[in-house]
């Protein structure tokens, strides 16, 4: 809680001083001939500049430790969940998908929190201080125009990013299948070499790889389209404001050197803050999607009560079957604690299937 409070406090201070700097910078040209006032402005610029530089970076400094703790705990919890699956469910998921899911869950959990604290939280705080500054130093009309274009910017960003999230989900599923195939091929290296199956396995892997191309290509193309839309919205905002300044050029309360300078300082900050909005919302949705598509499956419900082994394992008239194939019929034997046993039989008689049936 203390770390969260410090992070929020540093965020508020950093954004306040960033907006304050635009108000200081707009006054500097006016006081070039007034040495005393110019000296005061330079001192204010230095003070607020230092506060901004420290506070803007201290947020990440404070949350770095907790984020690493979250990463390691998430990795541990993921491994624990997977090794506690029963045998059938574990095999259905596949080791390749499990390893990929563990990496996605642990990385995405920490990154999701980092995105919220470092990038999403500052946006409403920035809009609040920005609105106050524009109302005090420029005009309500300019604030209305800026707000309208920011609204359009956000709507377009969210719509396009939602499409990218769907593409990311499809790509994740195909990547999971690809990892399972590659893991299976590498684990069966000796068998593949023994039977000269390299060409077949590579063809199978290449066929799966081709399924990744389409969603990932659209994913990248949609990113560039998003950037294009965002830039055009902000350019339209500048054009409208410049036309307003021209129309009101005889009204010093709206069009004067200080206001024009501050407007372009503000738009630079808007571009910096909101250029990250697409990637921020995108990262948030992608991290959320990564977590959702990487969730551990629920283990199948076990039949019967839990078996506790003590001094011996005793089978009495036990039968096992796999679908329509009988493995054992009316089997009876006793294994005492500490005994070493071996299952002997010809190839294909069902030794491995028998072990799998016992494991679940």
N, C-alpha and C positions, 0 to 999 in steps of 0.2 A: 504493500500500500504506500509506504514512504517513497519507494522508487517511482511508482506510478504518479504520485503527487508531484515529485520533483520533475518528472518528464513533462507533465502537463504544464507546470509552472514555467519551465524553460521554453516550451513551445509558445505560450502566451507572450512571454517577454520578448522572444525572438521576433515574432510577427509584429508586435507593437513597435519595436525599434526599427524594423524594416520599413514599415509604412511611415514612421516618423522621419526617417532619413530622406524620403521623397519631399517632405515639407521643408526640410533644411536645405536640400540641394536647389530647390526652386528659387530660394531667396539669395543665393550666393551672387549671381550676376548683378542684382540690384545694388549690392553693397560693395562693389569693387572700389568705389570712390570714398567710402566711409570706412576708414581703417579700424576704428573701435568696434563697430558692428560686425565688420568682416572677421575680426579676430574672435569675437564671441561665437560667430557661426562656425568657425573652424574648430574651436574647442568643443562645441556641441556635436559637430560632425565626428570628431575623434571619440568622444565619450559614447555616443549612441552606436557608432560603428564598432567599437570594441565590445560593447554589450551584445550587439547583434551577432557578431562573429563567435563569441563564446557560447551564448545561449542556444544558437542554432545548432551547434555541434554537441553540446552537453546532453541533449536529449538522447541521441544515439549512444553516447558514452555511458549514460546511466542504465540503459536497457540492454546493453551488450551482454552482461553477465547472466541476467535472468533468461535471455533468449537461448544461450548455450545450455542452460539447465533444462529448459523446455525441450530442446533438441535431443539431449541424451535420455531424458525420461521418456519421451515419445518413442525413441528407438528401442528402449528396453521394454516398454509396454507392448510394442508391436511384436517383438520377438516372443515375448511371453504368450501373447494371444495366439500366435501361429503354432508354437510348439505344443500348445494345449489342445489343438484341433485333433479330432480322431483321424485315424489313418486314411479312411476313404475321402474325407473332405480335404485333407492335406494334399493327397495325390490329385484330386480334381483341380485344385488351385494351381499347383505346379511350383517348383522351386524358383524358376526364372521370374514368374509373376510375383512371388512372395518377396524376393530380394528387391524388385523394382518398387513394389508397394511400400516396403519398409522405408526405402530411401525417400519416396514421395511424401509419406505421412510425416516423418520426422522433419524433413526440410520444409514442407509446406506449412506445418503447424507454427514453427518459429517465424517463418517469413510472413505468414498471415498476421501475426501479432505485430511484427515490425512494420508492416504496411499500414496497419490501423493507427499505430502510435506516431510513426514518423511522417506519414503522407496523407492519410485520410483526416485525422484529427485537426491538422493545421488549416485545412480548407475552410470550414465554417468560421474559425477564428479569424482568418485572413479576410474573409468577406465582411465580417462585422467591423473590424478596424478600418478596412478600405472604405466602406460605406460612410462611416463617420468622417473620415478625412475628406472624401469628395463633397459631402454635404457642407462641411466647414469651409473648404477652400475653393470649390468650383461651383457646382449647382445641382439641383435636384434633377433637372432635365438630362444632364450628362450622366448622372447616376442611373437614371431610368434606361437610357440607351445602353450603357455598359451592362446593366443587369439583364436586359432582354437578350443581348448577345451571349452573355455567360450562360443564360438559361438554354438557349439554342445549342451552345457548345456542349453542355452537359447531356442534353437529350440525345443528340447525335452520337456522342461518345458512348453512352450507355447502350443504345440500340445496336451499334456496330460491335461493341464489345460482347454483348450477349450472343451475337452470331459467332464470334470468335471462341466463346466459351463452349458452344456446342461442337465446333470443329475440334477444339482441344480434347473434349470428352471422347470423340470418335478416334482421334489420334492416339490417345492413351490406351484405349482398348486394343487397337492394332499393335501398339508397341508392346503391350503385355503378351500378346500371342507371339510376337517376334522373339521376345526374350525367352519364353518357354521353349521355342524351337531351338534357339541357339544354345540354351543350357542343355537340352536333351542331346543335341549333336555332340557337344563337347564332352558330356558325361559318357557317351557311347563311343568315344574315340577309338578304343581298341577294336570293337566290333566293326566299326565302319572301315577301318584300315584292313581288317582281316578279310572282309567280303568285298573290298574295292567298291564301296558304296559312296565314295566322295562326290561323284557327279550328281547322283540322285539327291543326296542331302543338300548340296549347294543349290540345286534347282528348286527344292522344296523351300529352302530359306529365302531364295531370291523371289519366289512367287509371293511369299508373305510380305517381303519388303516392299514390293510394288503396291500393296494395298495401303501403305503408309503415305505414299507420295501425294495422292490427291488431297486428303484432309490437311496435310502439313503445308502443301503449296497454297491452298486457299487460306490457311491460317496466316501465312506471311503476306499474301496479297491483300488481305483484309486489313492488316496493320498499316500498310502504305496508304490504302484508301482512307483509313481513319485519320492518319496524319494530314492528308490532303483536305479533308472536310474541316478539320480543326483549324488549319491555317487560313482557309477561306473565310470562315466565320469571323476570325479576329481581324482579317484584312477588311471585311465589310464593316466591322465596328469602327475601325480607324477612318475609313472613307466617310461614314455617316457623321462622325464627330468633327472631322475636318471641314465638311460642308457646313455643319452647324457653326463652327468658329468663323467661317467666311461670311455666312448670312448675318451673324451677330457681331461682325467686326467693328461696328460702331458702338457696341454696348460693352464698356470696359469691365462690367461685372461678370461677363461671360468670356470675352475674348481679350486677353492681354498676355504679355510675355510670360509672366509667372504661371498663369493657369495652363498655357500651352506646354510649358516645360514640365510642370507637374503631371499633366495628363500623359505625356509620353514616358515619363519615369514610371507612372502607375501601370501603363500598358506593358512596359517591359517586365514588371513584376508579375502582372497577370499572365503573360506568356510563359514566364518561368514556372509559376505555380500550376497553371492549368495545362501546360504541355505535359506535365506528369500525370494529369488526371486520367488520360486514356490508359497509360501504362499502370497507374495506380489501381483504377477500377479493374483493369484487365488482370493485373497480378492478384488482386483480391478474389476475383471470380475464378481464375485459374488455380490458385492455391486451394480455394474452397472446392473446386471440381476435383483437383488431385486428391484431396482428403476423402471426398465422397466416393470417387471411383477406386480408391485404394483401401476401403474399409475391409476389415477382416470378415469373412463369411461366418455365419453362425454354424457351430458344430452340430452335426446331426444328432438327434436325440438318441441316446443310448437305450437299448432295451434291457430290461432286467435290473436287478439290484447290483450295486458295486461289489465286485469280488475281492476279498482280502485273502492273500496267501499267507499261511503260517508255516506249519511244519511240512506240508505236502500238498501236491496238486493231484486230485483224483478225478479221473474220467470214468463214468459208469454208464454204459449204453448211450454214448454220445454220437449223434449223427450231424454231419455238416454237408451243406450243398451250396453250389454256386449257380444260381438261376435254375436251369433244368438238369444240371450235372451234379450227381452225387459224388462228394469227395470221400466221405467216411460214413460207414453205417454201423451202428451199434458198437462203437469203439469203447474199450475199457482198459485203463492202465493207471498206474500210480507213479508219480515223480516225487521223490523225497527231497527235502531241502538240502542243497549242496550237490545233488546228482548232476552229472554231465550227460546230455542226451544228444543223439544225432538222428536226423530224419533221412532215411535211405530209400532210394527208389530210382527207377529208370527215368530217363529224360521224358518230360511231358506227363508224368504220372500225377502231378498236382502238388508237389512239395511246396513251391512258392505260394501257390493259391491257398494252401492249408495255413501257412504262416500268416498271410494277409487276412484270412478269415478270422483267425484268432485275435489279430490286432484290431479288427473292427471294420 
